[in-house]
Amino acid sequence: MPPPLSGIPLYALRPTLASAQTLRQARTMTDFRTLAQAAETAMRDVFEPTPLQRNDHLSERYGANILLKREDLSPVRSYKLRGAFNAMRKCLAQDSEVSQFVCASAGNHAQGVAFMCRHFGVKGVIFMPVTTPQQKVGKTEKFGGDAVTIRLTGDYFDDTLAAAQAYCAEIKGHFLSPFDDEDVIEGQASVGVEIEAQSEVMPDRIIMPVGGGGLSAGVRSYIGHRAALTLVEPSGGACLGAALRAGQPTRLGHVDSFADGAAVAQIGEKTFARLSGIDPQDVLTVSEDRLCTTMLEMLNIEGIVLEPAGALAVDVLKDLADVIRGETVVCVTSGGNFDFERLPEVKERAQRYSGVKKYFILRMPQRPGALRDFLTILGPQDDIARFEYLKKSARNFGSVLIGIETTQPENFAHIQRKLEAAGFEYRDITDDQVLAEFLI
């Protein structure tokens, strides 16, 4: 007999309508737990459990026992191969004559599907946007080998998805959703199975990122109320928060693709059905710029490479500092597929968020010694990172784009006071998104 779930002893369920419903829910959860455990057991033929590691740096900072569930150390550096494995395993068990598997993805899901196509010895066709970085295309090709064919189609993911689904219907293949599929959700729940097995006691709190909802729906369905759950979204892709406010999956009008592993325009129907009862206060958002500070911190201090979505669960600790003190907390670092060509952008966004880098348009007098006068304003901790004449705005003046890096945000107050005292006209465009997009 399976153990009682969510603190509800089965003997206490009396035969009333309400308790009958509770019993059905308990049985449903029991069935899901059994399926998730079976999926996790089957995975051991393919890859080892990802580590659950205590992080001393974060534990000391927050006065808590912080553990990292290192999904960034899976064979494809993300948890996505779990759902792909389980969905393909169950499909092949029901129909061993499946002609092809088809998916649409610009990243981790594609790599998970490619890895599993080669493992199962089946053919896969992976549709990726034309704009997908070559690094991701190359890794998908490497994981899949001769088992997969990659088709670059569409400038935007919606176009890629439509093309993949049309092709799948044409060849009567099996479409592998990245998240909105019960077998995928069941496979992602294996993260929760491993956390339970690797913990001496169930942690007080589990923190997970949310994109389409496969991981969070799976782990929530498996864990139930045995641990507090905090879900975190990038502010430019907060589709779960929007769905909770609307009471149904709602398409976002705009998505910031920086945290591409979690930047989803609309949460899945099936995943939302499993997440709809969550308290909206347990769903937090973090800015993409602040996320960059955490990525750099984990890289420079811990030597851990995280992609933006993979750093969400760690970054949100900053908002939970008062809540988690004294708790045992598991943060799921969901992925580490980071292209180091993006590192300058990450550093730039982190510096601007931290206030140690600013951009100004300076009205520079066109006279001998004007540049020298400006340079005397800078202190020993200030450095010019960008200097570019834009145009002569008047006969005696020219507009200059200047980027300044310093060591402490308060240094800029001194710089600006000195500029004003010296009669220099300037405009701070650091947070002006329109000008920054064209000039920086």
HUKA-V381092 format. One record per residue. RES is the residue in one small letter. SS is DSSP state (hx for helix, st for strand, lp for the rest). PSI is psi in whole degrees, 0 to 359 (NA if undefined). OMEGA is omega in radians with two decimals (NA if undefined). Layout:
BEGIN
res;ss;psi;omega
RES;SS;PSI;OMEGA
RES;SS;PSI;OMEGA
END
This chain:
BEGIN
res;ss;psi;omega
m;lp;130;-3.11
p;lp;154;-3.11
p;lp;155;3.08
p;lp;150;-3.09
l;st;150;3.04
s;lp;28;3.11
g;lp;14;-3.10
i;st;103;3.10
p;lp;134;-3.06
l;hx;331;-3.11
y;hx;343;-3.09
a;hx;358;-3.08
l;lp;100;-3.12
r;lp;158;-3.02
p;lp;56;2.98
t;lp;169;-3.14
l;hx;315;-3.12
a;hx;316;-3.11
s;hx;331;3.07
a;hx;320;3.09
q;hx;319;3.11
t;hx;321;3.13
l;hx;318;3.10
r;hx;319;3.11
q;hx;319;3.14
a;hx;318;3.12
r;hx;321;3.11
t;hx;317;3.13
m;hx;322;3.10
t;hx;316;3.12
d;hx;316;-3.12
f;hx;318;3.13
r;hx;318;3.13
t;hx;317;3.13
l;hx;319;3.13
a;hx;320;3.10
q;hx;322;3.10
a;hx;321;3.11
a;hx;316;-3.14
e;hx;320;3.12
t;hx;317;-3.14
a;hx;329;-3.13
m;hx;336;-3.08
r;lp;345;3.04
d;lp;350;-3.04
v;lp;315;-3.11
f;lp;157;-3.13
e;lp;159;3.03
p;lp;144;3.05
t;lp;149;-3.05
p;lp;150;2.92
l;st;106;-2.96
q;st;134;3.01
r;st;137;3.12
n;lp;109;-3.07
d;hx;322;-3.12
h;hx;309;-3.13
l;hx;324;3.14
s;hx;317;3.13
e;hx;320;-3.10
r;hx;318;-3.01
y;hx;4;3.12
g;lp;38;-3.10
a;lp;171;3.07
n;st;95;-3.04
i;st;122;3.11
l;st;141;3.09
l;st;124;3.01
k;st;105;-2.86
r;st;71;3.05
e;hx;343;3.06
d;hx;352;3.12
l;hx;13;3.05
s;lp;168;-3.13
p;lp;332;3.11
v;lp;16;3.06
r;lp;30;2.97
s;st;167;-3.12
y;lp;353;-2.96
k;hx;333;-3.13
l;hx;341;3.12
r;hx;308;3.14
g;hx;320;3.13
a;hx;317;3.13
f;hx;311;-3.04
n;hx;318;-3.14
a;hx;318;-3.14
m;hx;320;3.12
r;hx;313;-3.08
k;hx;324;3.11
c;hx;314;-3.12
l;hx;331;3.10
a;hx;329;-3.13
q;hx;327;-3.08
d;lp;95;-3.08
s;lp;355;-3.10
e;lp;19;3.11
v;lp;128;-3.05
s;lp;311;-3.12
q;lp;152;2.96
f;st;143;-3.10
v;st;140;3.04
c;st;165;3.03
a;st;126;-3.10
s;lp;150;3.06
a;lp;8;-3.04
g;lp;247;-2.93
n;hx;322;3.13
h;hx;319;3.12
a;hx;317;-3.11
q;hx;322;3.09
g;hx;317;3.12
v;hx;317;3.13
a;hx;315;-3.14
f;hx;317;-3.08
m;hx;331;3.04
c;hx;316;3.12
r;hx;322;3.13
h;hx;314;-3.08
f;hx;352;-3.14
g;lp;37;-3.14
v;lp;164;-3.13
k;lp;143;3.09
g;st;146;3.04
v;st;122;-3.05
i;st;118;3.12
f;st;130;3.14
m;st;146;3.09
p;lp;150;3.11
v;lp;331;-3.09
t;lp;2;-3.14
t;lp;130;3.11
p;lp;142;-3.10
q;hx;330;3.13
q;hx;318;-3.13
k;hx;322;3.08
v;hx;315;-3.12
g;hx;319;3.14
k;hx;323;3.10
t;hx;317;3.08
e;hx;320;-3.12
k;hx;315;-3.12
f;hx;323;-3.06
g;hx;331;-3.11
g;hx;221;-3.11
d;hx;352;-3.08
a;hx;341;-3.05
v;st;152;3.00
t;st;132;-3.12
i;st;131;3.09
r;st;118;3.09
l;st;113;-3.02
t;lp;129;3.03
g;lp;145;3.07
d;lp;335;-3.09
y;lp;153;-3.03
f;hx;324;-3.14
d;hx;322;3.10
d;hx;320;3.12
t;hx;316;-3.13
l;hx;316;-3.14
a;hx;319;3.13
a;hx;319;3.14
a;hx;316;-3.12
q;hx;323;3.10
a;hx;317;3.13
y;hx;318;-3.12
c;hx;319;3.11
a;hx;324;-3.11
e;hx;318;-3.08
i;hx;359;-3.09
k;lp;45;3.08
g;lp;190;3.12
h;st;119;-3.11
f;st;131;-3.13
l;lp;103;3.11
s;lp;145;3.11
p;lp;338;-3.12
f;lp;328;-2.96
d;lp;64;-3.08
d;lp;132;-3.06
e;hx;323;3.13
d;hx;326;3.05
v;hx;314;3.11
i;hx;316;3.12
e;hx;318;3.11
g;hx;319;3.12
q;hx;333;3.10
a;lp;342;3.12
s;hx;339;3.02
v;hx;316;3.10
g;hx;322;3.10
v;hx;316;-3.13
e;hx;320;3.11
i;hx;315;3.13
e;hx;316;-3.10
a;hx;328;-3.06
q;hx;352;-3.10
s;lp;139;3.06
e;lp;319;2.99
v;lp;158;3.13
m;lp;131;-3.14
p;lp;158;3.10
d;lp;327;-3.03
r;st;142;3.01
i;st;129;-3.13
i;st;129;-3.09
m;st;149;3.00
p;st;159;3.08
v;lp;128;2.96
g;lp;264;3.05
g;lp;347;3.02
g;lp;2;-3.10
g;hx;312;-3.13
l;hx;308;-3.08
s;hx;321;3.12
a;hx;319;-3.13
g;hx;311;-3.11
v;hx;320;3.11
r;hx;318;-3.14
s;hx;329;-3.14
y;hx;315;-3.04
i;hx;326;-3.08
g;lp;228;-3.12
h;lp;18;-3.09
r;lp;350;3.04
a;lp;148;3.03
a;st;143;3.12
l;st;133;3.01
t;st;125;3.14
l;st;143;-3.05
v;st;136;-3.14
e;st;153;2.97
p;st;143;-3.07
s;hx;333;3.14
g;hx;11;3.13
g;hx;43;-3.03
a;lp;68;-3.04
c;hx;331;3.10
l;hx;316;3.10
g;hx;318;3.12
a;hx;320;3.14
a;hx;320;3.12
l;hx;322;3.12
r;hx;323;-3.10
a;hx;343;-3.09
g;lp;9;3.13
q;lp;160;3.10
p;lp;131;-3.07
t;lp;135;-3.10
r;lp;128;3.09
l;lp;144;3.13
g;lp;332;-3.14
h;lp;142;3.12
v;lp;130;3.02
d;lp;117;-3.01
s;lp;5;-3.07
f;lp;309;3.10
a;lp;68;-2.92
d;lp;334;3.12
g;lp;348;3.13
a;lp;7;-3.10
a;lp;86;-3.07
v;lp;135;-3.07
a;lp;331;-3.11
q;lp;129;3.12
i;lp;153;-3.10
g;lp;153;3.09
e;hx;312;-3.10
k;hx;320;3.13
t;hx;321;3.13
f;hx;326;3.10
a;hx;329;3.13
r;hx;346;-3.10
l;hx;352;-2.98
s;lp;335;-3.12
g;lp;1;-3.08
i;lp;146;3.10
d;lp;125;3.14
p;hx;335;3.11
q;hx;344;3.11
d;hx;5;3.09
v;st;110;-3.05
l;st;159;3.07
t;st;151;3.06
v;st;150;-3.13
s;lp;148;3.14
e;hx;326;-3.13
d;hx;317;3.10
r;hx;326;3.10
l;hx;325;3.14
c;hx;325;3.12
t;hx;324;3.13
t;hx;320;3.10
m;hx;316;3.14
l;hx;320;3.14
e;hx;314;-3.12
m;hx;327;3.12
l;hx;312;-3.02
n;hx;325;-3.07
i;hx;318;-3.03
e;hx;349;-3.08
g;lp;26;-3.13
i;lp;122;3.14
v;lp;116;3.12
l;lp;140;2.97
e;lp;167;-3.10
p;lp;311;-3.14
a;hx;327;-3.13
g;hx;341;-3.13
a;hx;356;-3.06
l;hx;314;-3.06
a;hx;331;3.10
v;hx;318;-3.09
d;hx;322;-3.06
v;hx;349;3.04
l;hx;331;3.13
k;hx;329;3.14
d;hx;350;-3.07
l;lp;12;-3.01
a;hx;318;-3.12
d;hx;336;-3.07
v;hx;320;-2.95
i;hx;357;-3.11
r;lp;125;-3.14
g;lp;354;-3.12
e;lp;161;2.88
t;st;119;-2.99
v;st;132;3.04
v;st;122;3.03
c;st;124;3.12
v;st;108;3.06
t;st;97;-2.81
s;lp;344;-3.13
g;st;152;3.14
g;lp;27;3.13
n;lp;82;-3.08
f;lp;126;3.09
d;lp;116;-3.04
f;hx;350;2.99
e;hx;342;3.10
r;hx;356;-3.06
l;hx;317;3.10
p;hx;321;3.10
e;hx;318;3.12
v;hx;315;3.13
k;hx;316;3.14
e;hx;311;-3.10
r;hx;324;3.12
a;hx;317;3.14
q;hx;318;-3.14
r;hx;320;3.11
y;hx;320;-3.10
s;hx;351;3.09
g;lp;16;-3.12
v;lp;6;3.05
k;st;132;3.14
k;st;157;3.09
y;st;137;3.13
f;st;148;2.85
i;st;117;-3.04
l;st;135;3.05
r;st;102;-3.01
m;st;123;3.07
p;st;138;3.13
q;lp;72;3.13
r;lp;154;3.09
p;lp;135;3.08
g;lp;354;-3.10
a;hx;317;3.13
l;hx;320;3.11
r;hx;319;3.12
d;hx;321;3.12
f;hx;318;-3.08
l;hx;330;3.13
t;lp;344;3.12
i;lp;330;-3.09
l;lp;144;3.14
g;lp;180;-3.09
p;lp;343;-3.14
q;lp;1;-3.07
d;lp;141;-3.10
d;st;140;3.08
i;st;118;-3.13
a;st;341;-3.13
r;st;135;3.08
f;st;114;-3.05
e;st;121;3.03
y;st;128;3.13
l;st;310;3.11
k;st;164;2.96
k;st;114;-3.11
s;st;344;3.08
a;st;172;-3.08
r;lp;322;-3.03
n;lp;6;-3.10
f;st;153;3.05
g;st;148;3.12
s;st;131;-3.09
v;st;132;3.00
l;st;121;-3.10
i;st;128;2.99
g;st;130;-3.08
i;st;130;3.01
e;st;143;3.09
t;lp;183;-3.06
t;lp;335;-3.12
q;lp;136;-3.12
p;lp;325;-3.09
e;lp;344;3.11
n;hx;332;-3.12
f;hx;331;3.08
a;hx;320;3.11
h;hx;318;-3.14
i;hx;315;-3.09
q;hx;323;3.08
r;hx;320;-3.14
k;hx;323;3.09
l;hx;315;-3.14
e;hx;320;3.13
a;hx;328;-3.13
a;lp;358;3.10
g;lp;12;3.10
f;lp;131;3.03
e;st;136;-3.09
y;st;164;3.06
r;st;127;3.09
d;st;115;-3.12
i;lp;14;-3.07
t;lp;317;-3.08
d;lp;10;3.09
d;lp;100;-3.00
q;hx;323;-3.11
v;hx;308;-3.14
l;hx;320;-3.13
a;hx;323;-3.13
e;hx;324;-3.08
f;hx;332;-2.98
l;hx;330;-3.00
i;lp;NA;NA
END
